[in-house]
Amino acid sequence: MKSSRIQVRITSNELSEATKEEMWKVYKKYYHYERSYFMNRINQNNYFSFYRIDDKIVGFTGLRINRTSVGHREYLLIYFGQTIIDHAYRGNALIPRTAVQLCLKYWKDIILGRVYVWADALTYKAYLVFAKTLHEYYPTYRKQAPAHISKLIQFVGEEYYGNNFCPRSGTVRKKSVLVKDQTTLHTPGNTYDKDILYYKLANRNNDKGYGLITIAPIHFLNYLMMAAKCLKKIAMPKRKKYPIPTVPSTHSPLTL
């Protein structure tokens, strides 16, 4: 499915009941959430990016866009969460396309170096959205986070997760595994992808559903890489689809 056929549109959180129900039908296939909890989570986001084909919702991303001051510096923090994309439409750079639209909207803040995007990465695939799309992101095996990034991670963790945030590891404790999408939970035991290995090392309790707070500054180079990925996906021919396995991989999980 070519990404040019999928419409990406960012809207404020003024959703009809019919839209919420359509969102729930997509979301419940991949997450262990009760309907009531899902609906409550919707209210925590002030914007949504919808992915549609012929007006049908095939995925979405919850956005929490807030201006705040941390350490006497002003930031525009953009949270990416509550994301789901139906299997048939993954791999089309929909999240980078969302980010590019946000960059165009907040370009003045980007010039001033104020814009940072962040997520509570519950799976290695969520972490790879940063690692395989951006030049600069944290945490990473490539280099240590600067002091102001560490302060931002600390602020986000304490502000949004309270006692469930571990400041030493930068992870968020969960009561249970929330993701039931097996394609995000199981990786080949012999994988040598350095980003996946790092994620499993940094978030040692990922098998318990814990999240890793991941953050990235939006500057020219990161924007350029996101835009290039979007253009590449649009230019690519239609992707061949393969059946989605319903049985988890029999490989042993990676031990770190």
Secondary structure as GFF3:
##gff-version 3
##sequence-region A 1 256
A	DSSP	three_ten_helix	3	5	.	.	.	ID=ss1
A	DSSP	beta_strand	7	12	.	.	.	ID=ss2
A	DSSP	alpha_helix	17	27	.	.	.	ID=ss3
A	DSSP	alpha_helix	35	42	.	.	.	ID=ss4
A	DSSP	beta_strand	47	53	.	.	.	ID=ss5
A	DSSP	beta_strand	56	70	.	.	.	ID=ss6
A	DSSP	beta_strand	73	85	.	.	.	ID=ss7
A	DSSP	three_ten_helix	87	89	.	.	.	ID=ss8
A	DSSP	alpha_helix	94	105	.	.	.	ID=ss9
A	DSSP	alpha_helix	107	111	.	.	.	ID=ss10
A	DSSP	beta_strand	115	121	.	.	.	ID=ss11
A	DSSP	alpha_helix	124	131	.	.	.	ID=ss12
A	DSSP	alpha_helix	147	161	.	.	.	ID=ss13
A	DSSP	three_ten_helix	162	164	.	.	.	ID=ss14
A	DSSP	beta_strand	165	166	.	.	.	ID=ss15
A	DSSP	beta_strand	171	172	.	.	.	ID=ss16
A	DSSP	alpha_helix	182	185	.	.	.	ID=ss17
A	DSSP	alpha_helix	194	202	.	.	.	ID=ss18
A	DSSP	three_ten_helix	206	208	.	.	.	ID=ss19
A	DSSP	beta_strand	211	217	.	.	.	ID=ss20
A	DSSP	alpha_helix	220	235	.	.	.	ID=ss21
###
